[in-house]
Amino acid sequence: MVAHRPGPRAWLLLIALAVLVVGAVAGTTNVPAAQASTGATGTLLRENVGLYPRLVRLQHSGPANGTILGSVVTFDGNTGLGAIYASRDEGRSFGQIGTVADPASANGRGLCCATLYELPRRVGELAAGTLLWASSAGQSTDPRLMSIRISASRDHGHTWSHLATPVVAQNTGGLWEPEFTVTRDGRLVVFYSDETDQPAHSQLLVAQSSADGVHWTGRVPVVASNDPAARPGMPIVRRIAGGRYLMTYEVCGPSYDCKAHYRESADGAQWGDPKDFGPTVRATDGTYFEHTPTITWEPGPGREGRLFLTGQILYAADGTVAEGNGHTVFVSDDGPAGPWRPIPAPVSVPDPYDNYCPNYSSPLLTVRHGTRLLEIATAYDSDGVCKAYYATGAVDR
């Protein structure tokens, strides 16, 4: 079995190494030969480092509707940046259109695990179609006081400005992996993984909400176990059939295996008993994912629409690494309870393992009227740099 993921602290190594790189974009890291892959299939998104990719199709942006945007975390020297890409041909090609440069991630302060989101409706003074980019900042400061930072774009990703800082850590615990949704009653919610409640909780999955995107409530627990060693985190939230909200996440810790879990909400605000980890996801052949689950939803062909889910490492029913590891996506036509069936992943990553790069949090998005699936996945290239690759794959209808 793969060792338990220690959480996003692995990114600290990336930042430290970035300072040492000379004559190249920072973020390069050497991989042990026994674990190094030779890159993934698909098309390279950018020539240098690309981490924690995200995908969104514009649906509330007037003439820009239909454009697919992608983002990755990258570095210029020891400054963390968000690179924003656009595709206007259903994922066949991407070109960079913007850069998110937040001073809180400059000069070696640290940048991790950013998300990209299009507002589906007005929130305060933020019009529908406004793009939000949120990140974890400050993990390399001394003393370490991390924050979740939000930037906004009002021109479909070309230019960005700081909007808000919903939370600043009151101790050295981490704040990781932000994710957005808008509730049924129109409030903007940011979910994230919170390490600041130790030793009571090694990590919590929490939420904060806002009526305007600027002023935020305090945190409320979404997943918070009685076991202080449990580490729920890496939330992904999507609207699904009937307007319901679906969240996928992992649960790590010494007694857990970072399996993919899910929970549902009728309104995006109430998610049930935080102490309940929620069901796990298994395919009909017994396989299941551990680490960094992501999900997307497509309307039709049936009443429940179609769900696609992937994760970093695929395991067989007996707990060994499965043959399809790095090459598999699950599909369900009957909601999150399944049944789930495996299909080939659009991007094939050789032998992903418990590490912040290979097949780490790979986003999915349907294209061409649901007939194909777009994926961005990361892998170490032959030069030891973590890079992002994209491709589309056929979906059976």
Secondary structure, DSSP 4 states (H G I P E B T S, - for coil): -PPPP--TTHHHHHHHHHHH--SS-TT-----TTT-----SSEES-SS--EEEEEEE-SSSGGGTT-EEEEEEEEETTEEEEEEEEESSTTS--EEEEEE--GGGSTTS-EEEEEEEE-SS-BTTBPTT-EEEEEEE-TTSSS---EEEEEEESSTTS--EEEEEEEE-SSS--EEEEEEEE-TTS-EEEEEEE-TTTTT-S-EEEEEEESSSSS-PPPEEEE--SSTT-EEEEEEEEE-GGG-EEEEEEEESTT---EEEEEEESSSS--S-TT----B--BTTS-EEESS-EEEEE--SSTT-EEEEE-SEEE-TTSSBPTTTTSEEEEESS-TT--EEEEE-SS--SS--SSSSTT-S--EEEETTTTEEEEEEEEE-TTS-EEEEEEEEE---
